[in-house]
């Protein structure tokens, strides 16, 4: 009697979190402009840049810079922080 063939699955199914991360990355790539890609590459290279530095390099006005940087933060493409000061607040 011939041997019975069994279906062996070599790959395990992708976990849900990895699938969602892949979908988020694809969605982000669709939404990025060439300027965003240049900006993100520069931030990747230098690790930390201020809003003022990014405004001077990439944007016509501080308001437009804040709008787009907030959008990139909402897309989870950028992280931001505000340094602590004993009085008042510092910019993002």
C-alpha positions in Angstrom: 0.0 0.0 0.0 1.5 3.4 -0.9 2.5 5.8 1.8 -0.1 8.4 2.7 0.9 11.9 1.9 0.6 14.5 4.6 0.4 18.2 4.1 3.1 19.8 6.2 2.9 23.5 6.6 6.4 25.0 6.4 5.3 28.5 7.3 3.3 29.5 10.3 0.6 32.0 9.8 1.6 35.6 10.4 0.6 36.9 13.8 -2.1 39.5 13.8 0.2 42.2 15.2 2.8 41.7 12.4 0.0 41.8 9.8 -1.3 45.1 11.2 2.1 46.6 11.3 2.6 45.6 7.6 -0.7 47.3 6.7 0.2 50.4 8.7 3.6 50.6 6.9 1.9 50.2 3.5 -0.6 52.9 4.4 2.2 55.2 5.6 4.2 54.7 2.4 1.1 55.7 0.4 0.6 58.9 2.4 4.3 60.2 2.4 5.3 62.9 0.0 8.9 63.2 -1.4 9.5 66.0 1.1 8.3 63.8 4.0 10.7 61.0 2.8 13.6 63.5 2.8 12.6 64.9 6.2 12.4 61.4 7.7 15.7 60.4 6.3 17.4 63.4 7.8 15.8 62.8 11.2 16.9 59.1 11.0 20.4 60.3 10.3 20.6 62.9 13.0 18.2 61.3 15.5 16.9 64.6 16.9 16.0 67.8 15.1 13.9 70.7 16.4 10.8 72.0 14.7 12.8 75.2 13.9 15.5 73.3 12.2 13.0 71.3 10.1 11.1 74.5 9.3 14.2 76.2 8.0 15.1 73.2 5.8 11.7 72.0 4.5 8.8 74.4 5.0 7.8 77.9 3.9 6.3 78.8 7.3 6.3 77.6 10.9 2.5 77.0 10.8 2.8 74.7 7.8 5.7 72.9 9.5 3.7 72.3 12.7 0.7 71.1 10.7 2.7 68.5 8.7 4.9 67.4 11.6 1.7 66.9 13.7 0.4 64.8 10.8 3.6 62.7 10.6 3.3 62.2 14.4 -0.3 61.0 14.0 0.9 58.6 11.3 3.5 57.3 13.9 6.3 58.2 11.5 7.8 60.6 14.0 8.1 60.7 17.7 8.2 63.9 19.6 9.1 65.1 23.1 9.1 68.3 25.1 12.1 68.9 27.3 11.3 69.6 30.9 11.9 73.1 32.3 11.3 74.3 35.8 9.3 77.3 34.6 7.1 77.5 31.4 7.4 75.0 28.6 9.7 74.2 25.8 8.6 73.7 22.2 8.1 70.1 20.8 
